[in-house]
Amino acid sequence: MLDISLGRSASKLCSGSSRRDFLRVGGLGALSLPVLLRAESAMAKEKATLKKGPGVRAKSVILVYLGGGMTHHDTFDPKPDAAEEIRGKYKTIATNVTGLSIGEKLPLMAKQMDKISLVRSGAHNNDHHETATNWVLSGRFGSPFGDYPAIGAIAAQEFGFSGTIPPYVSVPRNPSFTWELGKSAFLGGRFESFKAGDPNQKDYKVQDLTAAEPMSAKKIERRENLLKAVDGLAKKVNGNDQIATYDEFHQRAAQMILSTEARKAFAIDEEDAKLRDRYGRNTAGQSCLLARRLVEAGTRFVTVNYGGWDHHGKIFESLDKKLPEFDAAISTLIADLADRGTLDDTLVVVMGEFGRGPKINKDAGRDHWGQAASLLFAGAGVKKGFVLGKTDKQGGTVTQRPVAPADVCFTILDALGINPRKELRTPDGRPIEALDLGEPVKELFA
């Protein structure tokens, strides 16, 4: 399907559709790649390389996004001395960092904490999934619909393509609750993430990197008619980002389909079976492994969309299954990057949109809690075995060194060598700073 934005509207459907009005033309096949490939033309004037310049800490970023909001009480900020309805059912275990304990369901992470900085003071004041998600992924507060571009899209605009490797990839796709989140907003479709799909699927293939099957005469005729419809629409919608230079970028898409470089980057089946087992034979584990392959191939920003943390009820039944999966995926990602000598050049960030409430509710779950959350940072000069910030005895309020969404995004952009205050341009030419607030979390770096 091809969705073409025709402007803004103040309305929103109950189904969760965005406030923007769309015209939909179906049957054109996989269009995400051609739209994304416009980045190369836009950035032709100046291609970035993977060499780190002065003051640049990271060549690339892997952001593991814990959609739904992972509980900090039961993972990285346990409160063993609190009442049972606050501390939960899990005990704590020691890590390989002196004096640091974490939840008992994370034994593999306990062995990797000497490579990680743990921030226990992520904080903001919003408990709404969509609003908070767009906030933490862009660093700017707006509506639930994504008024500002995600920092991955800003990185895509800044760096462009390296050969035929997309600069910004989401695995399996961007976060979504009722609609897609963390998009490029006013930067336009050329800087959207490339959606990699689920690498845990049997015989995983990236749709846009698979040569098209031969089409029947009827299909060819239908496609030609649809293309004519798009061409006709193009004359009515001046300068629309999604339909401009359509043919040019389909040609570029063909180049990527034929690219050995691009095909190899996504060829997760080439990995050793034992290593794949260590990551976990599930979507989260294989997504983290694919992220490692992509940054090594030249992708500058990978978002691993690892959702399913919205545990309002029966939280411990869910965590008994989910935390071992998390434990294997994240610990192996950190260890694998370190073993391959690429952790120093890759900034790994693990976070959700908020934490969970300090008190277990009547449904044996924990509710949304924007006032406190734990975040992990590793690689690219981040201090090892370091803990920043504190929460109170109940884990409900930050009492030391609050870290806001703008601070996190500022730190990531700064590590990539991107000016967090750089001026972005809306389609009508209006200048908007990438970030209007925030400062680097300097304590994280040695």
TAGI-V409868 format. One record per backbone hydrogen bond with DSSP energy under -0.5 kcal/mol. NH is the residue of the N-H (numbers start at 1). CO is the residue of the C=O. If there is no record, write none. Layout:
nh->(NH	NH)
co->(CO	CO)
This chain:
nh->(2	3	4	4	5	6	9	16	21	23	25	25	26	31	35	36	37	38	39	40	41	42	43	44	46	48	56	57	57	58	59	60	61	62	63	63	64	64	65	65	66	66	67	69	75	77	82	86	87	88	93	95	96	98	100	101	102	103	104	106	110	111	111	112	113	115	116	117	118	118	119	119	120	120	122	123	124	129	132	133	134	135	136	137	138	139	146	150	151	153	154	155	156	157	158	159	160	162	163	165	166	169	170	171	177	181	187	188	191	192	194	195	196	196	197	199	201	204	207	209	210	211	220	221	222	223	224	225	226	227	228	229	230	231	232	233	234	235	236	236	237	238	240	243	244	246	249	250	251	252	253	254	255	256	257	258	259	263	264	265	266	267	268	270	271	276	277	278	279	280	282	286	287	288	289	290	291	292	293	294	295	296	297	298	299	300	301	302	303	304	304	305	305	306	306	307	309	311	312	314	315	316	318	319	320	321	322	323	325	326	327	328	329	330	331	332	333	334	335	336	337	338	339	340	341	342	343	345	346	346	347	348	348	349	349	350	351	355	355	357	360	361	364	366	369	372	373	375	376	377	378	379	380	382	383	385	385	386	388	390	392	395	398	399	400	403	404	408	409	410	411	412	413	414	415	416	417	418	420	422	424	424	426	429	432	434	435	442	444	445	446)
co->(25	1	2	23	3	21	19	13	7	4	2	23	24	29	31	32	33	35	36	37	37	38	39	41	43	159	53	55	415	415	345	345	300	347	61	302	62	349	63	304	64	351	65	66	72	72	79	83	83	84	102	100	110	96	97	99	93	75	91	103	106	107	108	109	109	112	113	377	116	386	117	375	118	388	373	403	370	127	128	129	130	131	132	133	134	135	143	183	137	150	150	151	152	153	154	155	156	165	161	162	164	301	194	303	179	175	184	185	188	189	168	193	170	194	172	197	198	201	205	206	207	209	216	217	218	219	220	221	222	223	224	225	226	227	228	229	230	231	232	233	233	236	237	240	240	243	245	246	247	248	249	250	251	252	253	254	256	259	260	261	262	264	266	267	268	272	273	274	275	276	280	282	283	284	285	286	287	288	289	290	291	292	293	294	294	167	167	61	169	63	302	171	303	65	304	305	67	309	310	363	364	364	314	315	316	318	318	319	321	322	323	324	325	326	327	328	329	330	331	332	333	334	335	336	338	337	337	342	342	343	60	346	378	62	347	376	64	369	372	367	85	365	361	311	355	369	122	119	350	117	348	115	343	379	444	113	116	116	118	400	397	392	371	390	390	121	402	404	405	406	407	408	409	410	411	412	414	413	418	419	422	432	430	426	424	422	420	440	441	442	381)
